Amino acid sequence: MDKSRLKSLLIKAISNKFIISFLIFFFWVFFFDQHSIWERKEYKSRIEALTKEKEYFLNKIKKDKNRIHELKTNRENLEKFAREQYLMKKKDEDIFIIIEEE
């Protein structure tokens, strides 16, 4: 094909109203629409972050369930937990709180 024929085909394609409409529609959907490429990218990163957060909380729930089971089944562990977390003591005991500086 010579250059003049290629040039005339290109001009015909650009002046075709259907091609122009398609190009405008394509660019609108691709860049400006609610579901554009950038929006999809943001959604994907948000989904990844939420998935990591979900895994963290599922692991935390599993650990807490194990801890609750342990506290319900063993009296000594329950007493140890109460002493450490809520600073409970027996009548004849004193509690000393040591705060470590970092």
C-alpha positions as CSV (number, residue, x, y, z in Angstrom):
1,M,0.0,0.0,0.0
2,D,1.3,3.4,-0.8
3,K,1.1,6.2,1.7
4,S,-1.6,8.2,0.0
5,R,-4.0,5.2,0.1
6,L,-3.2,4.5,3.7
7,K,-3.7,8.2,4.5
8,S,-7.1,8.2,2.8
9,L,-8.2,5.1,4.7
10,L,-7.2,6.7,8.0
11,I,-9.1,9.9,7.2
12,K,-12.2,7.8,6.3
13,A,-11.9,5.9,9.5
14,I,-11.5,9.0,11.6
15,S,-14.4,10.7,9.9
16,N,-16.7,7.7,10.4
17,K,-19.3,8.6,13.0
18,F,-19.5,5.1,14.4
19,I,-15.8,4.9,15.0
20,I,-15.8,8.3,16.6
21,S,-18.7,7.3,18.8
22,F,-16.9,4.0,19.7
23,L,-13.7,5.8,20.6
24,I,-15.5,8.4,22.7
25,F,-17.4,5.6,24.5
26,F,-14.2,3.6,25.0
27,F,-12.3,6.5,26.5
28,W,-15.2,7.5,28.7
29,V,-15.6,4.0,30.1
30,F,-11.9,3.4,30.4
31,F,-11.0,6.6,32.1
32,F,-14.0,8.5,33.5
33,D,-16.7,6.0,34.3
34,Q,-17.5,4.7,37.8
35,H,-15.9,1.4,36.9
36,S,-12.8,2.8,35.3
37,I,-9.3,1.2,35.4
38,W,-8.3,3.4,38.4
39,E,-11.5,2.6,40.3
40,R,-10.9,-1.1,39.7
41,K,-7.3,-0.7,40.9
42,E,-8.5,1.0,44.1
43,Y,-11.1,-1.7,44.7
44,K,-8.5,-4.4,44.3
45,S,-6.2,-2.9,46.8
46,R,-9.1,-2.3,49.2
47,I,-10.1,-6.0,48.8
48,E,-6.5,-7.1,49.5
49,A,-6.4,-4.9,52.7
50,L,-9.7,-6.2,53.9
51,T,-8.6,-9.8,53.2
52,K,-5.5,-9.3,55.4
53,E,-7.6,-7.7,58.1
54,K,-10.1,-10.6,57.9
55,E,-7.3,-13.2,58.4
56,Y,-6.0,-11.2,61.3
57,F,-9.3,-11.1,63.1
58,L,-10.0,-14.8,62.3
59,N,-6.7,-15.7,63.9
60,K,-7.5,-13.5,66.9
61,I,-10.9,-15.1,67.3
62,K,-9.3,-18.5,67.2
63,K,-6.8,-17.6,69.9
64,D,-9.5,-16.0,72.1
65,K,-11.7,-19.1,71.8
66,N,-8.8,-21.2,72.9
67,R,-8.1,-18.8,75.8
68,I,-11.8,-18.9,76.9
69,H,-11.8,-22.7,76.8
70,E,-8.6,-22.8,78.8
71,L,-10.1,-20.3,81.4
72,K,-13.3,-22.3,81.7
73,T,-11.7,-25.6,82.1
74,N,-8.8,-24.9,84.5
75,R,-9.3,-23.1,87.7
76,E,-5.6,-22.2,88.2
77,N,-5.5,-20.5,84.8
78,L,-8.6,-18.5,85.7
79,E,-7.1,-17.3,88.9
80,K,-3.8,-16.4,87.1
81,F,-5.7,-14.4,84.5
82,A,-7.7,-12.5,87.1
83,R,-4.6,-11.6,89.0
84,E,-2.7,-10.5,85.9
85,Q,-5.4,-8.6,84.1
86,Y,-7.6,-7.2,86.9
87,L,-5.0,-7.0,89.7
88,M,-7.1,-9.1,92.0
89,K,-5.4,-10.4,95.2
90,K,-6.1,-12.4,98.3
91,K,-6.6,-10.7,101.6
92,D,-3.1,-11.3,102.9
93,E,-1.3,-10.3,99.8
94,D,0.2,-7.1,98.5
95,I,0.5,-6.2,94.8
96,F,3.5,-4.3,93.3
97,I,3.1,-3.0,89.8
98,I,6.4,-2.7,87.9
99,I,6.3,-0.5,84.8
100,E,9.2,-1.1,82.4
101,E,10.5,1.8,80.5
102,E,11.4,1.3,76.9
